[in-house]
């Protein structure tokens, strides 16, 4: 995936790849690799790729994204039926077919997908066939959409298509899920959107984005994130055909976040964070709070790369007539009249909204001080049960620890050992450099803002902190750069300790195989079956369900039938996807329970995960 290209909507990529003859489809991945290495020149809304000395591929992206197949043109003799147009679309980031959400909404959408995934842990994992009850009469919802009692035949068919396309990607793994399989999943995403299933469409696109990041060795790629995305889209596609009433409305999702009037607001800046996504969007979001501790966000996110992510903090916020920049708002205040707010807390910027600068508040002063008065366990419990996942913590820095993904800060949080990791690994953002400098401030007592990172050990992504030597100041770790002069006198960075991951249960035995399937596909697990005794080991350790699920996953991977002539028949991708999904759902539920236990929190609906029936 090339961040230098404008994002392309899913339907365009699917159309161009589908139009290729079989002989060119076989060469598509090689074509993508070659095209990504070629020079790119951008002039306004036009991007030009030099295929060779005489041929260019031109992408027209009015509004920042390519929205039609005609907007990609090639000068070669085989155009328009050439490989280059499809390769360019496949190399570009995937654009949203609706306006880009701000990061708070995107995070909320991912959280909702995970929540829906967890709801599926006590259900089967096979999507319904394209049959079912006759849809009931519809009614118009408050958001203007038509709600029905059951999914329509078109929606059931679209959900099945999404499941099948995602299962094919899982079958191949990131190593084998080339541009053709990606295009098939994008086609299913577009079909789902046309069928009125924007959540399924967005979930499918997130899988394609993750696969492309994996195949391009994107430094921001995380295998666990792609595994979560695959589990989310498979679970959503499975559950949707069976859902009714409000549950179905929630699973369908909405194309746009509805805004509701919220009168007058007096807001106090908390911090700003940069946004840099794998889908080609960048910018900044500023978090604020009102006098009651409710959180609101102001965002500026648009197509772009690292330069936009670092520069957006110094752009004026898009609300009312205020000239405040995001960096200034994070330390000042805002008085808003005629406010409109989305369900995720994003402030609208409609014509009727008025906003003027107001005084801010220190983190130690009211009304912001009350955010840090809530016990950490209570904050984590709320996050695990579906609320926003920001944590407001008082910590004492105690050292560093080396993990497979890099060094983490160690901190004491009310007697709880806490690991603080970087929120983003892109080298253009100062997160990691700031973390290294903070490691030298051992013994400093700080207030911090972090994002919960669920796992068996207390862990969070560090976003903002008090200044190490000036409690009245604060540092936005993704935008501001600490210097050695900002550290306490005599501060020296400690040697990072190398410690085991510390799982409180041997779930890594199951997690390893779930993640191996995502990267290597079914064949990796099929070859590992004969040498793996992990299922028996899990049962000996008291995790019988985990052991059974792991054995079932290996069995589904190795199940290959032969025809009367001894030739291998195509693998049962549906069975393998269902077995993998059951294991992933169990793993999510178990790890949430461990996370709650690690923080001393309570998470509703989290108990010892039970068996997962296969239908």
Residue, then its C-alpha position, 0 to 999 in steps of 0.5 A: x500500500x502506497x501512502x503517496x496515492x490518493x485513497x480509492x473507494x472500494x467499488x472502484x477497486x472491485x470493478x477494475x480487478x473484476x474486469x481483468x481477464x484471468x491471465x492478468x489477475x495472476x500478474x496483479x500482485x506483481x504489478x502492484x509491487x512494481x507500481x509502488x516502486x515507481x515515481x509519483x508526482x502530485x499536482x493538486x487533485x491529480x496524481x501521476x505514476x510513471x509506469x515507464x519512460x513513456x507511460x503514466x497512470x493518472x489518478x484524479x481525486x477531486x475532494x481527496x479520493x478517487x470515486x469512479x473507475x474513469x478517474x484512473x487513466x493509463x496511457x499504455x496501448x492496452x488501456x483501458x483494459x490494462x493491468x496498470x489501472x487495477x494495480x494503481x487502485x489496489x496499491x492505494x489506501x481504501x477510501x471511505x465511501x462516506x465522509x471520514x469519521x473523526x478518530x473518536x468516532x472511529x474508535x467508538x465504531x471499533x469498540x462497538x464491533x468488539x462489543x458485538x463480537x463479544x455478544x456472539x461468544x454464546x452463539x453459533x458461528x455459521x451465517x444464515x443461508x439466504x432464507x428466513x422469515x419474511x421481513x416485517x413492515x418497516x417504520x421510520x426511525x428518529x434518524x430517518x432510516x427504515x427499521x424492520x423486524x428482520x433483515x431483508x433477503x438482500x441484507x442476508x445475502x450481503x452478510x453472507x457475501x461478506x462472511x465468505x469473502x472474509x473467510x477466503x482472506x482468512x483461509x489464505x492468510x496475509x501471505x496469500x491474500x493478494x489483490x484479487x482476494x482483497x478486491x473480492x472483499x471490497x466488492x462484498x463491502x460495497x454490496x453491504x453498503x448498498x444493502x443498507x449495512x454500513x457497519x459490515x461494509x466498514x468492518x470489511x474495509x478495515x480487514x483489507x486495510x490491515x491485510x495491505x498494511x501487513x503485506x507492505x510491512x507498514x510499521x504501524x501494522x499490528x497482527x493482533x489488530x488485524x485478528x480483531x478486525x477479522x473476528x469482528x467482521x466474521x462475527x458481525x456477518x454471522x449475527x446479522x441475519x439472525x438479529x431482530x428489532x433494536x439489535x438488528x438496527x444496531x448491527x446495521x449501523x448508520x452511514x453518518x453519526x447523527x447529531x443532536x442539539x445540546x444547547x450551550x456548553x462550557x468546555x475545558x481543554x484536556x489534550x490533543x492527539x495526532x491522527x494518522x490512519x492506514x486508510x490515508x487520513x490524518x489530522x488532529x483531535x482535541x479532547x475537552x470536558x465540561x464541568x460535570x466531567x463529560x468528554x467532547x471532541x473537536x476534530x480535523x481529519x482529512x486525506x493526508x499523511x504524516x505532515x498533515x498529522x503533525x501540522x493539524x495541531x496548529x490549524x484553527x479548530x472547525x467550530x464557530x468563529x473561534x481562531x483557536x488552534x487545536x494546540x491552543x484549545x487543549x490548554x484553553x477553554x471554549x464557550x459554545x452556543x447552539x451546540x450539536x453533539x454526536x453520540x460519541x461526543x464529537x462537536x458539530x460545526x454547523x452554521x448555527x453553532x457559535x463558539x468563542x475562546x474562554x479560560x481553561x483549567x489546570x488538571x489539578x483544578x476544578x472541574x478537571x481535577x474530578x476526572x483523576x478522582x475516579x479510581x482506576x478500577x472503576x474507569x477500566x470497568x466502564x471502558x470494558x463495559x462499552x464506555x470511552x476508553x480514556x484513563x485519567x491516572x496518577x502514577x509514579x514512574x519506576x523504570x522501563x521494561x523491554x517487550x517484543x514491540x519495544x520498550x514500555x514505561x513502568x509505573x506505580x498506579x495506586x500500588x498497581x504495576x502499570x505498563x505505559x506504551x507508545x500510542x503510535x509507532x510512526x517515526x514522524x510522531x514524537x511518541x516514542x522519543x518522548x517515552x524514552x526521555x520520560x524513562x529518565x524521570x524515574x521517581x516522578x509523580x505525574x498525572x497522565x491521560x492514557x488509552x486502555x490497552x486490554x490484556x492480562x497485565x495492566x497496560x495503557x497507551x500514553x497520550x498526555x502527561x504533566x510536565x516532569x518539572x512543571x506541574x502547571x504545564x502539560x505535554x501532548x506526547x504525540x505533538x510536543x517534543x520533550x527535551x533533556x532540559x525538561x527532565x529533573x536534574x540528574x535524570x538518567x535513563x535506566x536500563x530496560x529490564x527484559x521480563x516475560x509477558x506474564x500471562x496469568x493463564x496459558x492463553x498464549x497457546x491458543x492466541x499463537x494459533x489464532x494469530x498464526x492463522x491470520x498471517x499464514x492461513x489454514x495451511x500453517x495450522x494444518x501442518x502444525x497439527x501433528x506436532x502440537x500437544x497444546x490442546x491437551x496441555x490447556x486441558x491439564x491446566x484447567x482450560x478445557x474449552x480452550x483446549x477443545x477449541x484449539x483441537x477443533x481449529x487444527x482439525x478444521x485446518x487439516x480437513x481435506x477430502x479427496x475425490x474418487x480419483x484421489x485428488x484433493x477437493x477444495x478446502x471447506x473455508x466455511x468450517x475453518x472460518x467458524x472454528x477460527x471465529x469460535x477460538x477468537x471469540x473465546x480468546x477475547x472473552x477470556x482476555x477481557x476477564x483477565x484484564x478486568x482482574x488485572x486492574x481489579x475492575x468489574x466487567x459485566x458479561x465477563x465470566x469463565x467463557x463456556x463452550x462454543x457450539x458449532x452448527 
